[in-house]
Amino acid sequence: MTSERELAETAKAWPFEEARKLLKRLDGKTPDKGYALFETGYGPSGLPHIGTFGEVVRTTMVRRAFERLSDIPTRLFCFSDDMDGLRKVPDNVPNKEMLAQHLGKPLTAIPDPFGPDSSGDEHESFGAHNNARLRAFLDAFGFDYEFQSSTDFYRSGRFDTALLTVLERYEEVMQVMLPTLGEERRRTYSPFLPISPTTGRVLQVPILERKVETGTIVFEDEDGSKTELPVTGGHCKLQWKPDWGMRWAALGVDYEMSGKDLIESVRLGARICKILGGRPPDGFTYELFLDEKGEKISKSKGNGLSVEEWLTYAPPESLSLFMFQKPRAAKRLYFDAIPRTVDDYLTFLAKFEDEPAERRVENPVWHIHGGEPPREPAHLSFSLLLNLVGACNADAPEVLWGFISRYAPSASPASDPILAQLVDYAIVYYRDFVKPAKRYRAPTSEESPAFEDLLAELERLPDDADGETIQNRVYEIGKRDTFPSLRDWFKACYEVLLGQEQGPRLGSFFALYGLPESRALVARALAGEDLARADRFALIHRTNLWGAAETPSGLGSEIAATGPVRAGLQTLLSHYEVRRLLDLPCGAFGWMAAVDLTGVDYVGGDIVTDIVAANQATHAAPGRDFKQLDLLEDELPQADLVLCRDCLVHFSLANIGRALANLRSCGARYLLTTTFPELPDNSDIEDGDWRPLNLQAAPFELPAPIETISEGCEEAGGDYRDKTLALWHIEDLEADATAFAAIAANDWVLEPKPLRPNRPLSEKPMINQLRIYEIFEENKAAFHARFRDHAQRIMASYGFAILAMWETRRDARTEFVYLLQWQDDAAKDAAWTAFMADQEWKDIKQETSAEHGNLVGAIEDRVLRATDYSAALGREAAATAS
């Protein structure tokens, strides 16, 4: 049987090729220092970035391959150039004024602007703080490395011998460097950067004298005095290119890779290393990453994708795979690369277990996991999960697991941790990138017969048919129906059923989603249903668009707003002897939980899957059930009374007609629904918008209700005080069946109005206030937690009306922006005075600042007054801005 070492000797994977080069360099023998030294470098003036990760993970892959080829011990140094002078104040740090006073000083000689960390520990310097961030970053990925500090090496004397050699061979080093510099820079250049004994700054000054015998240099200090300093002991450091070559010589670095942009610097460093008597390391030149526009990713520009952003949407192993694949080719590193890379990783992982040994060492997962990759038994692709999230409108992992466990009964979050991670990632990626781009369409008249065939084939299959069987049926339909190619058939399926141009293997998707659900999906598409509607209401729920503090169902569903409703409903249920109540939509069941439903069987229905799942898990009980129901499409459960509160106000006129027609046919005795009887005319909207609605006005013209419950609505300064729950006999809707059909057919059309949330505004003149806070990437999570959990609550107690909140970036500065509304300047000033004097708020600010440092930098405050030709601005600003 061939050993792993023998396989490594012929493996074609690039880490093995690099490892064999290094072994040849060492002539197969352990160096005199006792180990082969791998190195990566890091400039700690900023935070670790995607290039840092790429260099360390690729170097680690070569190191692992080398260890399979040889018994020579290895070490990996992650070297921090923390003795560099601070050239400018970073944008993303607190205490900028303090830092500005230390410009030019070594990073390890500057106080830490962040203060104590969450554990109360305080770093001794800005450089130490950033070094700790680097180590935490590397540790999070489990890298095996040794951290090394430039300051430590310079000050401890470990570079002294090499520095004295630079002084001795000064002219040779200058001959290497001067041709690379401009004429003006040549006149002042020196490889030595003395540290001023008077100011502590790293100086770029000409060297007036070199004294090799004493190991010193003479230069003019910032105060004009001629100063002599030793080049050893941390009194000087080297310019970065000579420093790189000196470090190679001093440490005996055997392997260091670098980017294409540093080819010339590597060449110069190698020449200097040789001048100092060292041997330049073997290296590997990797290509650079490109952003979505094809431009080079730059840490200073902040373009492209960060490590943190990738890890928001995908596991770290997928990022390692991205780094493994084609390192010598320039690649776009952007969000759209994530799903394909995750699926590539899963494909390689699935292949590994059944591959022969000689193929395993070529498999990327061998290099990602050091030869021991984990198992992923479920074999569900990331793209399949993304489409499952979309099909079932799920924001909660448990909803997806309901489908997954039916498809793969042995799968569970406990037994399949990789799949459990992927489920969470899929929900977030779908929400941020897939959902906003979805565009459903109805099948054309030419395509409809094929979709009818698809529905018929799915109905003929048993519910437990496997993905391959289903795929064969889908494939046959595409072959026999009138499509130019199979690609056109599948593209039509994706656009009609999933709202996108590309998609998963349909057989696998239908099997995972479930054949009953898949049949319903095709039937809904054939019926012309708007498949995006459920998506829209799920988005409203998830983002809490209406801005209520208690519930995403909106302000009208908060306990304080439902007192008259709860009392009136209880009276109606008793008076009309209601034994079965259908609440549609039920929303989050918040205020309804406070209603005494003794003797009443309750069914709560909602179109949003996550709401139903959460309610079923939390509130289901004997006589209380929750179902996913579409008021427009589904056959409704039997009930004595249907409560349809704050629902029709969110529908277009056409869909209100469809809803009333469906309610008319459900067999209930009564309908209790929202109406605004003082509204003279109805207007049209898109589904998911809001406007008041008078069901007794055109085009509905329902008769007078038999009972009403005045809600006592106080929103918008009382502009909607007529908001009412009105009770009609379902049979009273019978006479209007033709009218409802006409409305549903869009024979009665008004111009849609813009989207606005369920917080209508009074037309009274008001002022707005725009607040802009500078916040810091380092501790912005703590800022958001403080504002979300404390500031909003305390502000609300003093009458603050926050319309919307945003986070933005400007000139590399992160900002938190929010918009408020006030009756007038006096109300604004009084509220702010009271809020700033609030003792609880003072205590919270003091505690959070002590734990996290300053959370807010500069603050801008602007009062906005509407022009006389401006449209009214109010709660709808939140929806418009989002």
Buried (B, 14 or more C-beta within 10 A) or exposed (E): EEEBEEBBBEBEBBBBEBBBBBBEBBEEEEBEEEEBBBBBBBBBBBBBBBBBBBBBBBBBBBBBBBBBBBEBEBBBBBBBBBBBBBEEBBBBBBBBEBBEEBEBBBBBBBBBBBBBBEEEEEBEBBBBBBBBBBBEBBEEBEBEBEBBBBBBBBBEEEBBEBBBBBBBBBEBBBEBBEEBEEEEEEEEBBBBBBBBEEBBBBBBBEBEEBEEEEBBBBBBBEEEEEBEBBBBBBBBBBBBBBBBBBBBBBBBBBBBBBBEEBEEBBBBBBBBBBBBEBBBBBBBBBBBBBBBEEEBBBBEEEBBBBBEBBBBBBBBBBBBBBBBEEBEEBBBBBBEBBBEBBBBBBBBBBEBEEBEEEBBBBBBBBBBBBBEBEEBBBBBBBBBBBBBBBBBBBBBBEBBBBBBEBBBEEBBBEEBEBBBBBBBBBBBBBBEBBBEEBEBEBBEEEBBEBBBBBBEBBEEBEEEBEBEEBBEBBBEBBEEBEBEEEEEBBBBBBBBBBBBEEBBBBBBBBBBBBBEBBBBBBBBBBEEBBBBBBBBBBBBBBBBBBBBEBBBBBBBBBEEBBEBBBEBBBEBBEEBEBEBBBBBBBBBBBBBEEBEBEEBBBBBBBBBBBBBBBBBEEBEEEEBBBBBBBBBBBEBBEBBBBBBBBBBBBBBBBBBBBBBBBBBBBEBBBBBBBBBBEBEEBBBBBBBBBBBBBBBBEBBEBEEBEBBBBBBBBBBBEBBBBBBBBBBBBEBBEEBBEBBBBBBEEEBEEEBBEBBBBBBBBEEEBBBBEBBBBBBBBBBEBBBBBBEEBBBEBBEBBBBBBBBBEBEEEEEBBBBBBBBBBBEEEBBEBBBEBBEEBEEBEEBBEEBBEBBBBBBBEEEEEEEEEEEEEEBBBBBBBBEEE
